[in-house]
Amino acid sequence: MGDGNVQPNASTNWFGGAGRPDDIIRSMSEDAFETLAVHAGAEPDEITGAVAPPIYQTSTYAQDGVNRPRRGYDYARSANPTRERLERAVAALERGTHGIAFASGSAATAAIAQLAASGEEIVVGDDVYGGTYRYLERVHRPSGAAEARFVDLSVDPDHLWEQLTTRTRLVWFESPSNPLLKLTDIAEAAGTIRDRAEQGGVARPLLVVDNTFASPALQNPLALGADVVFHSATKYLGGHSDTILGIAVTGDDAIAERLRFLQNAMGGVPGPLDCFLVLRGLRTLHLRVERHVANATAVARFLAGRDDIERVFYPGLADGPHAHPGAGLVGEGRQMRAGGGMVSFIPKAAGGRSAEQRAVSIAEATRLFTLAESLGGVESLVEVPATMTHASVAGSTLEVDPAVVRLSVGIENVDDLIADLRGALDRT
């Protein structure tokens, strides 16, 4: 049961009478992002004409005969129409052809890591979500699977060239990274990987980019040469802090086939209600991200103007003492269309308190910035990564400075947000 050997019939008008799923994605390929965000995966229901995508809250499906599933649907772990709408939608937004949804961003991480086999290696950026490090180092490596090497991939392409070996199967990074918001030139990385394979006599590694912090509203790694892009859709894609979900997108048929097999075999699939919630979030993604960017830019400039701040990390800062080293990759027509909604900073020691003590006090003193893990929701959040989201990297080469404060800047009134931060800083 539910082996996934039978897939939904692509020739069936299952999606609002609009045609095959891949035809729908291709037909939308010329639409602007704002149009895609509203319409991708949201075709009217083929039975009732409902504008909101139906939630197929079912575990199994009636079959027309023994081993004759209706429209290919046999068991909901293998296929669910609501999930398929979400997968198509995010694939369209990322300009890919295949979306594969998982129960969480961590489940997507685990499946993608399986693309590297025992004896191979994964070259990973040295600033990543603590859960990614935890899985690769404490689950994947001990199981005898591919080993991960963590290196700084935000520097020049020659550095990446030197890291690639005959064992390298995946090159994996976040851009912007978590929590220091490092940027890696995706097109340069893809070119380096290609050239190294052609000139060095090695098999070309796959380029995997975690696009969670940017979202497809600001950045499309597949268009820049990545093989796989993935998201914790819990964050900006969902946008309302009310669901857990992960999704990977690729334009490569073979990669998609393998990830779909792993999705079904490992069983880490999202429920239909979670898929519906992310689909709903996608329809306002472009509007929310515009406000996130505007607010984060103002917050970053406010912090950069204070004498009691040691460092500000924000890709959209292109000038001044806190200018981001990767700011040249940010702007219309560049890799990342704007600086995003995440800001990190380190306060200076002041008033007899160390920078670390002030970081904790600031995070505990805000009113509108809720002290909580996660990011990308409409509400503003604050955390201290070293003891929260990145506690698992303590004692490693990826250990985060305990004085770093990470902000997920929401869509509230920006003057209120700045007043909240000013009060917290002044009190500490």
TAFENKA-V40554 format. One record per residue. RES is the residue in three letters. OMEGA is omega in radians with two decimals (none if undefined). Layout:
RES | OMEGA
RES | OMEGA
This chain:
MET | 3.02
GLY | 3.11
ASP | 3.13
GLY | 3.10
ASN | 3.08
VAL | -3.13
GLN | 3.11
PRO | -3.08
ASN | -3.06
ALA | -3.11
SER | -3.11
THR | 3.05
ASN | -3.06
TRP | -3.03
PHE | 3.03
GLY | 3.13
GLY | -3.03
ALA | 3.13
GLY | -3.11
ARG | 3.13
PRO | -3.12
ASP | 3.06
ASP | 3.13
ILE | -3.14
ILE | -3.14
ARG | -3.11
SER | -3.14
MET | -2.97
SER | -3.13
GLU | -3.12
ASP | 3.07
ALA | -3.08
PHE | -3.11
GLU | 3.13
THR | 3.10
LEU | -3.09
ALA | -3.11
VAL | -2.95
HIS | -3.08
ALA | 3.14
GLY | -3.04
ALA | 3.08
GLU | 3.14
PRO | -3.14
ASP | -3.03
GLU | -3.10
ILE | -3.03
THR | -3.04
GLY | 3.13
ALA | -3.12
VAL | 3.06
ALA | -3.13
PRO | 3.12
PRO | 3.05
ILE | -3.14
TYR | -3.08
GLN | -3.09
THR | 3.09
SER | -3.11
THR | -3.04
TYR | 3.05
ALA | 3.14
GLN | -3.10
ASP | 3.12
GLY | -3.14
VAL | -3.12
ASN | 3.06
ARG | -3.13
PRO | 3.10
ARG | -3.09
ARG | 3.07
GLY | -3.08
TYR | 3.12
ASP | -3.07
TYR | -2.92
ALA | 3.01
ARG | -3.10
SER | -3.10
ALA | 3.09
ASN | -3.07
PRO | 3.12
THR | 3.11
ARG | -3.13
GLU | 3.07
ARG | 3.13
LEU | -3.11
GLU | 3.10
ARG | -3.08
ALA | -3.10
VAL | 3.06
ALA | 3.12
ALA | -3.13
LEU | 3.13
GLU | -3.14
ARG | 3.04
GLY | -3.13
THR | -3.11
HIS | 2.99
GLY | 3.14
ILE | -3.04
ALA | -3.11
PHE | -3.06
ALA | 3.13
SER | 3.02
GLY | 3.11
SER | 3.08
ALA | 3.06
ALA | 3.09
THR | -3.11
ALA | -3.13
ALA | -3.13
ILE | 3.12
ALA | 3.13
GLN | 3.08
LEU | 3.07
ALA | -3.05
ALA | 3.07
SER | -3.11
GLY | 3.07
GLU | -3.11
GLU | 3.09
ILE | 3.06
VAL | -2.99
VAL | 3.04
GLY | -3.01
ASP | 3.06
ASP | -3.07
VAL | 3.07
TYR | -3.10
GLY | 3.12
GLY | 3.08
THR | 3.09
TYR | -3.11
ARG | -3.12
TYR | -3.07
LEU | -3.05
GLU | -3.01
ARG | 3.09
VAL | -3.04
HIS | -3.11
ARG | -3.13
PRO | -3.14
SER | -3.12
GLY | 3.13
ALA | -3.09
ALA | 3.11
GLU | 3.10
ALA | 2.99
ARG | -3.08
PHE | -3.08
VAL | 3.12
ASP | -3.13
LEU | 3.14
SER | 3.12
VAL | -2.99
ASP | -3.09
PRO | 3.13
ASP | 3.14
HIS | 3.10
LEU | 3.12
TRP | -3.09
GLU | -3.10
GLN | -3.05
LEU | 3.12
THR | 3.11
THR | -3.13
ARG | -3.05
THR | 3.12
ARG | 3.14
LEU | 2.89
VAL | -2.87
TRP | 3.07
PHE | 2.99
GLU | 3.04
SER | -0.04
PRO | -3.08
SER | -3.06
ASN | 0.21
PRO | -2.99
LEU | 3.02
LEU | 3.02
LYS | 3.05
LEU | 3.02
THR | 3.13
ASP | -3.03
ILE | -3.14
ALA | 3.10
GLU | 3.13
ALA | 3.12
ALA | 3.12
GLY | 3.11
THR | 3.12
ILE | -3.14
ARG | -3.11
ASP | 3.14
ARG | 3.13
ALA | -3.10
GLU | -3.05
GLN | -3.05
GLY | 3.11
GLY | 3.12
VAL | 3.08
ALA | -3.09
ARG | 3.05
PRO | 3.05
LEU | 3.11
LEU | -3.11
VAL | -3.13
VAL | 3.00
ASP | -3.04
ASN | -3.04
THR | -3.04
PHE | -3.12
ALA | -3.00
SER | 3.12
PRO | 3.06
ALA | -3.07
LEU | -2.99
GLN | 3.12
ASN | -3.07
PRO | -3.13
LEU | 3.12
ALA | -3.13
LEU | 3.06
GLY | 3.10
ALA | 3.10
ASP | 3.14
VAL | 2.99
VAL | 3.11
PHE | -3.06
HIS | 2.69
SER | -3.09
ALA | 3.00
THR | -3.01
LYS | -3.00
TYR | -3.10
LEU | 3.06
GLY | 2.95
GLY | -3.06
HIS | 3.06
SER | -3.10
ASP | 3.13
THR | 3.06
ILE | -3.09
LEU | 3.05
GLY | 3.14
ILE | 3.07
ALA | 3.13
VAL | 3.07
THR | 3.02
GLY | -3.07
ASP | -3.08
ASP | -3.09
ALA | 3.09
ILE | -3.13
ALA | 3.13
GLU | 3.13
ARG | -3.14
LEU | 3.09
ARG | 3.06
PHE | -3.14
LEU | 3.10
GLN | -3.11
ASN | -3.06
ALA | 3.14
MET | 3.01
GLY | -3.10
GLY | -3.07
VAL | 3.08
PRO | 3.05
GLY | -3.09
PRO | 3.12
LEU | 3.09
ASP | 3.10
CYS | 3.11
PHE | -3.11
LEU | 3.10
VAL | 3.06
LEU | 3.11
ARG | 3.13
GLY | -3.12
LEU | -3.02
ARG | 3.06
THR | -3.06
LEU | -3.08
HIS | 3.13
LEU | -3.14
ARG | -3.09
VAL | 3.06
GLU | -3.12
ARG | 3.07
HIS | -3.11
VAL | -3.12
ALA | -3.13
ASN | -3.13
ALA | 3.10
THR | 3.14
ALA | 3.12
VAL | 3.14
ALA | 3.13
ARG | 3.06
PHE | -3.14
LEU | -3.13
ALA | -3.12
GLY | -3.11
ARG | -3.13
ASP | -3.08
ASP | 3.10
ILE | -3.12
GLU | -3.11
ARG | 3.02
VAL | 3.11
PHE | 3.09
TYR | -3.07
PRO | -3.11
GLY | 3.09
LEU | -3.06
ALA | -3.11
ASP | 3.12
GLY | -3.08
PRO | 3.14
HIS | -3.14
ALA | -3.11
HIS | -3.12
PRO | 3.12
GLY | -3.07
ALA | 3.11
GLY | 3.11
LEU | -3.02
VAL | 3.10
GLY | -3.14
GLU | -3.14
GLY | -3.14
ARG | -3.07
GLN | -3.10
MET | -2.95
ARG | 3.07
ALA | -2.97
GLY | 3.11
GLY | -3.06
GLY | -3.11
MET | 3.09
VAL | 3.02
SER | 3.12
PHE | 3.06
ILE | 3.10
PRO | 3.02
LYS | 2.99
ALA | -3.11
ALA | 3.06
GLY | -3.13
GLY | 3.13
ARG | 3.07
SER | 3.09
ALA | 3.13
GLU | 3.12
GLN | 3.12
ARG | 3.14
ALA | 3.14
VAL | -3.12
SER | 3.12
ILE | -3.11
ALA | -3.12
GLU | -3.03
ALA | -3.10
THR | 3.14
ARG | -3.12
LEU | 3.04
PHE | -3.11
THR | 3.10
LEU | -3.06
ALA | 3.01
GLU | -3.11
SER | -3.01
LEU | 2.98
GLY | 3.09
GLY | -3.12
VAL | -3.13
GLU | 3.13
SER | 3.14
LEU | 3.08
VAL | 3.09
GLU | 3.00
VAL | -2.99
PRO | -3.02
ALA | -3.11
THR | -3.13
MET | -3.04
THR | -3.06
HIS | 3.12
ALA | -3.08
SER | 3.13
VAL | 3.13
ALA | 3.13
GLY | 3.11
SER | 3.09
THR | 3.12
LEU | -3.08
GLU | -3.10
VAL | 3.06
ASP | -3.10
PRO | 3.12
ALA | 3.13
VAL | 3.02
VAL | 3.13
ARG | 3.11
LEU | 2.87
SER | -3.01
VAL | -3.06
GLY | -3.03
ILE | 3.10
GLU | 3.04
ASN | -3.01
VAL | 3.12
ASP | 3.09
ASP | 3.14
LEU | -3.14
ILE | 3.10
ALA | 3.11
ASP | 3.12
LEU | 3.14
ARG | 3.14
GLY | -3.13
ALA | 3.13
LEU | -3.10
ASP | -3.13
ARG | -3.09
THR | none
